[in-house]
Amino acid sequence: MMESVILTTYQGAFLGPIARLLGKILEAIYYVLSLVGIENTGVCIILFTFLINALMLPLQIKQQKFAKMSSVMNPEIMEIQKKYKNKKDQASQQKMSLETQAVYQKYGVSPASGCLPLLITFPILFALYRVIYNVPAYVGQVYDMYEGIANSLKSMNVTVEQLSKFVSTKTYVINDAIKHAKDNGANISYYIDVLGQYNTGAWKSLAGKYPDLSNAISKVSNDASHINSFLGMNIADAPKLKSFSISIPILSVITQIISMKLSMANAPQQNNSENATMASMKTMNNIMPFVTGVMCFMFPIGVGIYWVAGNVFRIFQSFGINFYFDKLDMDEEIKKNVEKSKKRFERMGVDPNKALQNYGKAKADSVPKKAKENKTGSVSNVTKKANRTSSYQNTGNSKYKEGSIASYANILKKENTSANKK
């Protein structure tokens, strides 16, 4: 049996192995719950979603840590971008790149720090979706429930394609089953793939078409309805406007909006009028929850439950992460990052005292007098941030203003060139 199940799991070269590993976790959850008399795929989906998101929590913390650090670095990076805004020549672009790199080096972080967690998280989420959408292919006990009726239909020369006609929406699972059944129609797993996508209406139509199997079909339909029943809804059905299932799209929209608002709390703030990318991202974040809500009507309720469960987890996750970072001493974190950066320079054979100069002092000196003081004459936060790393040594580069960003970037360029030669 398990050999047949493996054949119809997602076979993608990259996502396939991840999906099968996640499928093993879902199967274990289903098995443990069945031991205490709970055989419900809706509950399994929720626990499964919570567990997978919890396993990815370290990556989320790393990403949020980078976002918090970016909020400190962002004013300086924006100044560099503004400085070279209308300079499109290669030399200016290279200088902008070096000066931006200098800021990252100053705070001891890498631009890749914010991307790496996403690169790891996205494949897991895509693979997770594959598992949720075809539970019988990954959970042996659910597979067994459909096997008897699938064999009976096959013995009556009913094809996989004929079975698919009772489903109004052809999911990728059904399309794949039809495609592969043409080459290997003897494999009963393709029948189960299609039956696993059946909703209440499809089962009734199937029983009407094959009255000789009506009793067997009714039994499987009832068993499927039992394990797919969640708060009075059949998770194999699509949400309907005039039923309680409308709560799934509504909850999807509400929870996603809350989740996005909380997750963006520690994101770097930028002037959207000067940053088209940030403006586009903000627009997308405002629209996406409603797009997801509409998509809920196009998929089974089980997929909507998966989306809602994921949003709920991320809401509580954001509360925890935001609380943690609110208590975090960013000055201390910057100090730790700078120390790590110094050690990296030393491993490269570069003198960190030359590479990390009196950047902060020069930064404060470059701020206009009016910007340094507020209405009461006190020093502004911008100046305070600029002075954070004022203990670095000057290099006295004669081609650039001493301690300027350009001077620091020039030293960084020379040191990197020297390290490459070695």
C-alpha positions in Angstrom: 0.0 0.0 0.0 2.7 2.5 1.0 4.6 1.8 -2.2 1.5 2.9 -4.2 1.0 6.0 -2.0 4.5 7.2 -2.7 3.9 7.1 -6.5 1.3 9.8 -6.4 2.9 12.2 -3.9 4.3 15.3 -5.5 7.4 14.2 -7.6 9.1 17.6 -8.2 12.9 17.2 -8.0 13.3 20.0 -5.4 9.9 20.3 -3.6 9.1 16.6 -3.9 11.4 15.3 -1.1 10.4 18.2 1.1 6.7 17.4 0.6 7.3 13.7 1.4 9.1 14.6 4.6 6.2 16.9 5.6 3.8 14.2 4.6 5.5 11.9 7.2 4.9 14.5 9.9 1.2 14.9 8.9 0.8 11.1 8.9 2.4 10.9 12.4 0.0 13.6 13.7 -3.0 11.8 12.2 -1.9 8.5 13.7 -1.4 10.0 17.2 -4.8 11.7 17.1 -6.5 8.5 16.0 -5.1 6.7 19.1 -7.3 9.0 21.2 -10.3 8.7 18.9 -9.8 11.9 16.9 -9.8 11.1 13.2 -10.2 14.6 11.7 -8.2 16.0 8.9 -9.2 19.6 9.8 -7.7 19.3 13.2 -4.6 17.6 11.7 -4.2 20.5 9.2 -4.3 23.0 12.0 -1.8 21.1 14.3 0.4 20.4 11.2 0.5 24.0 10.2 1.3 25.2 13.7 4.1 22.6 14.0 5.8 23.4 10.7 5.6 27.2 11.4 7.1 26.6 14.9 10.0 24.7 13.3 10.6 27.7 11.0 10.6 30.1 14.0 14.4 30.5 14.2 14.5 31.7 10.6 11.7 34.2 11.3 13.6 35.6 14.2 16.7 35.9 12.1 14.7 37.8 9.5 13.1 40.1 12.0 16.4 40.8 13.6 17.7 42.0 10.2 14.6 44.1 9.8 15.2 45.7 13.1 18.8 46.5 12.3 17.7 47.8 8.9 15.5 50.4 10.7 18.7 51.7 12.3 20.7 51.7 9.1 18.0 52.9 6.8 18.4 56.6 7.2 22.1 56.4 6.2 21.4 54.2 3.2 18.6 56.5 2.1 21.0 59.4 2.2 23.4 57.6 0.0 20.6 56.8 -2.5 19.5 60.4 -2.4 23.1 61.5 -3.0 23.4 59.4 -6.2 19.7 59.7 -7.3 20.4 61.5 -10.6 23.8 60.0 -11.2 23.4 57.0 -13.6 27.1 56.8 -14.8 29.0 53.6 -14.0 31.5 55.4 -11.7 28.7 56.9 -9.6 26.8 53.6 -9.4 30.0 51.9 -8.2 30.6 54.5 -5.6 27.0 54.2 -4.4 27.4 50.4 -4.2 30.7 50.8 -2.2 29.3 53.4 0.2 26.2 51.2 0.8 28.4 48.3 1.5 30.4 50.5 3.9 27.2 51.1 5.9 26.5 47.4 6.1 30.1 46.8 7.2 29.8 49.6 9.8 26.9 47.8 11.5 28.4 44.4 10.9 25.5 42.9 8.9 25.2 41.4 5.4 22.4 42.3 2.9 21.9 38.5 2.4 20.9 38.2 6.1 17.4 39.3 5.2 17.0 37.2 2.1 18.4 33.8 3.3 15.5 33.0 5.7 13.0 33.7 2.9 14.9 31.5 0.5 14.6 28.6 3.0 11.0 29.3 4.1 9.4 29.6 0.7 10.2 26.1 -0.5 8.8 24.7 2.7 5.6 26.6 2.4 5.1 25.6 -1.2 5.8 21.9 -0.4 3.4 22.2 2.6 0.6 23.4 0.3 1.2 20.2 -1.9 0.7 18.0 1.2 -2.4 19.8 2.4 -4.0 19.6 -1.0 -3.6 15.8 -1.4 -3.8 14.3 2.1 -4.7 10.7 1.0 -1.4 10.5 -0.9 0.6 11.2 2.3 -1.5 9.6 5.1 -1.8 5.9 4.8 -4.9 5.6 7.0 -6.8 8.0 4.8 -5.6 6.3 1.7 -7.0 2.9 3.0 -10.4 4.5 3.4 -10.7 5.1 -0.4 -8.9 1.9 -1.6 -11.9 -0.5 -1.5 -14.3 1.7 -3.6 -11.4 2.6 -5.9 -10.8 -1.1 -6.7 -14.5 -1.7 -7.2 -14.8 1.2 -9.7 -11.7 0.1 -11.5 -13.1 -3.5 -11.8 -16.1 -2.0 -13.6 -13.7 -0.4 -16.1 -14.4 3.1 -14.8 -11.5 5.3 -15.8 -9.7 8.0 -13.8 -10.9 10.6 -16.4 -14.5 9.4 -16.0 -14.2 9.8 -12.2 -12.9 13.3 -12.7 -16.0 14.5 -14.5 -18.0 14.5 -11.2 -15.7 17.3 -9.9 -16.6 20.8 -11.0 -13.1 22.3 -10.4 -10.2 20.4 -11.8 -7.3 20.8 -9.3 -3.7 20.1 -10.2 -4.1 16.8 -8.3 -6.9 15.6 -10.6 -5.1 16.8 -13.8 -1.9 15.0 -12.8 -3.9 11.8 -12.0 -5.6 11.9 -15.4 -2.3 12.5 -17.2 -0.3 9.7 -15.4 -3.3 7.2 -15.5 -3.1 7.3 -19.3 0.4 5.7 -19.1 -0.3 3.6 -16.0 -4.0 3.1 -15.6 -3.5 0.0 -13.5 -2.3 2.0 -10.6 -5.1 2.3 -8.1 -3.5 5.4 -6.5 -4.6 7.7 -9.4 -8.2 6.7 -8.6 -7.7 7.6 -5.0 -6.2 10.9 -5.9 -9.4 11.9 -7.7 -11.7 10.4 -5.0 -9.8 12.4 -2.4 -10.9 15.6 -4.2 -14.6 14.7 -4.0 -17.0 16.9 -2.2 -20.6 16.1 -1.1 -22.1 16.8 -4.5 -19.5 14.6 -6.3 -20.3 11.6 -4.1 -24.0 11.9 -4.7 -23.5 12.2 -8.5 -21.2 9.1 -8.4 -23.8 7.1 -6.5 -26.5 8.1 -9.0 -24.3 7.1 -11.9 -23.3 3.7 -10.5 -26.4 2.4 -8.5 -24.9 -1.1 -8.0 -22.2 0.5 -5.9 -24.5 3.0 -4.1 -24.2 1.3 -0.7 -20.4 1.1 -0.9 -20.2 4.7 -2.2 -22.5 5.9 0.6 -20.3 4.2 3.2 -17.1 5.8 1.9 -18.8 9.1 1.5 -20.0 9.0 5.1 -16.5 8.0 6.3 -14.9 10.8 4.3 -17.5 13.3 5.6 -16.6 12.1 9.2 -12.9 12.7 8.9 -13.4 15.9 6.8 -16.0 17.4 9.1 -14.9 20.6 10.9 -17.2 22.8 12.8 -20.1 21.4 10.8 -18.4 22.0 7.5 -17.0 19.5 5.0 -13.5 20.6 4.3 -13.6 19.0 0.9 -16.4 21.4 -0.2 -15.7 25.0 -1.4 -17.1 27.8 0.8 -20.6 29.1 0.0 -22.0 32.6 0.5 -25.2 31.4 2.3 -23.6 29.0 4.8 -21.3 29.0 7.8 -18.4 28.2 5.5 -18.4 31.9 4.5 -16.5 32.4 7.8 -13.4 30.8 6.3 -12.8 33.5 3.6 -13.7 36.2 6.1 -11.3 34.9 8.7 -8.6 34.5 6.1 -8.9 38.2 5.2 -9.0 39.5 8.8 -6.2 37.3 10.1 -3.9 38.1 7.2 -4.4 41.8 7.6 -3.6 41.6 11.3 -0.6 39.3 10.6 0.9 41.7 8.0 0.4 44.7 10.2 2.2 43.0 13.1 5.0 41.6 11.0 5.7 45.1 9.5 6.0 46.7 12.9 9.7 46.1 13.0 10.3 46.7 9.3 12.4 49.7 8.3 10.4 52.8 7.7 11.0 54.6 4.4 9.7 57.7 2.6 7.3 55.9 0.2 7.1 59.0 -2.1 10.8 58.5 -2.8 10.9 54.7 -2.9 8.7 53.1 -5.6 9.6 49.6 -4.4 8.3 50.2 -0.9 5.2 51.9 -2.2 4.4 48.9 -4.5 5.0 46.5 -1.6 2.6 48.5 0.7 0.0 48.4 -2.1 0.4 44.7 -2.5 0.2 44.1 1.3 -3.1 46.0 1.3 -4.6 44.0 -1.6 -3.3 40.5 -1.0 -5.6 39.7 2.0 -8.6 40.3 -0.2 -7.2 38.4 -3.1 -6.6 35.4 -0.7 -10.2 35.8 0.5 -11.5 35.6 -3.0 -9.3 32.6 -3.7 -10.8 30.8 -0.7 -14.0 30.3 -2.8 -12.0 28.6 -5.5 -10.4 26.0 -3.3 -11.7 23.4 -0.7 -12.4 24.7 2.8 -9.4 22.6 4.0 -7.0 24.9 2.1 -8.7 28.0 3.6 -8.3 26.4 7.1 -4.6 26.0 6.3 -4.3 29.7 5.4 -6.2 30.8 8.5 -4.2 28.6 10.8 -1.0 29.9 9.4 -2.1 33.5 9.8 -3.2 32.9 13.5 0.2 31.3 14.3 2.0 34.2 12.7 -0.1 36.7 14.7 1.0 35.2 18.0 4.5 34.8 16.6 4.7 38.5 15.8 3.5 39.4 19.3 6.3 37.4 20.8 9.0 38.6 18.4 7.9 42.2 18.7 8.0 42.0 22.5 11.5 40.4 22.3 12.9 43.1 20.0 11.3 45.9 22.0 13.4 44.8 24.9 16.5 44.3 22.8 19.4 46.8 23.2 20.2 47.7 19.6 23.4 49.5 20.7 24.6 46.3 22.2 23.6 44.3 19.2 25.4 46.7 16.9 28.5 46.4 19.1 28.4 42.6 18.8 28.0 42.8 15.0 30.9 45.2 14.7 33.1 42.8 16.7 32.1 40.0 14.4 32.9 42.2 11.4 36.3 43.0 12.8 37.0 39.2 13.2 36.0 38.7 9.6 38.4 41.4 8.4 41.2 39.8 10.5 40.5 36.4 8.8 40.7 38.1 5.4 44.1 39.6 6.4 42.7 43.1 6.5 43.5 45.5 9.4 40.1 46.2 11.0 41.4 49.5 12.5 41.8 50.8 8.9 38.7 49.3 7.5 36.4 50.5 10.4 37.3 54.2 10.8 35.6 57.1 12.5 32.5 56.8 10.4 30.0 57.8 13.0 31.8 61.1 13.9 32.0 62.2 10.3 28.4 61.2 9.8 27.3 63.5 12.7 29.5 66.3 11.3 27.8 66.0 7.9 24.3 66.5 9.4 23.1 70.2 8.9 23.0 72.2 12.1 19.2 72.5 12.0 18.8 68.8 11.7 21.1 68.2 14.7 18.8 70.1 17.0 15.1 70.0 17.6 12.9 72.9 18.6 14.2 72.8 22.2 17.8 72.7 21.1 18.5 69.1 22.1 20.5 66.7 20.0 18.3 64.7 17.6 18.1 60.9 17.4 19.8 61.1 14.0 22.9 62.6 15.6 22.8 60.1 18.4 22.6 57.2 15.9 25.5 58.7 14.0 27.7 58.8 17.1 27.1 55.2 18.0 30.4 54.0 16.5 32.6 57.1 17.1 35.5 55.0 18.5 36.8 53.9 15.2 40.2 55.3 14.0 40.6 57.8 11.1 42.8 56.9 8.1 43.3 60.4 6.8 42.8 59.5 3.1 43.8 62.6 1.2 41.5 62.1 -1.8 38.3 62.1 0.2 37.0 64.2 3.1 38.4 62.6 6.3 35.9 60.2 7.8 33.3 60.5 5.0 31.3 57.6 3.6 33.2 57.9 0.4 36.5 57.7 2.2 35.4 54.6 4.1 34.1 53.0 0.9 37.4 53.8 -0.9 39.4 52.1 1.9 37.0 49.1 1.7 37.6 48.9 -2.0 41.4 49.0 -1.6 41.3 46.4 1.2 39.1 44.0 -0.8 41.4 44.4 -3.8 44.4 43.7 -1.6 42.8 40.7 -0.1 41.9 39.3 -3.5 45.5 39.7 -4.7 46.7 37.7 -1.7 
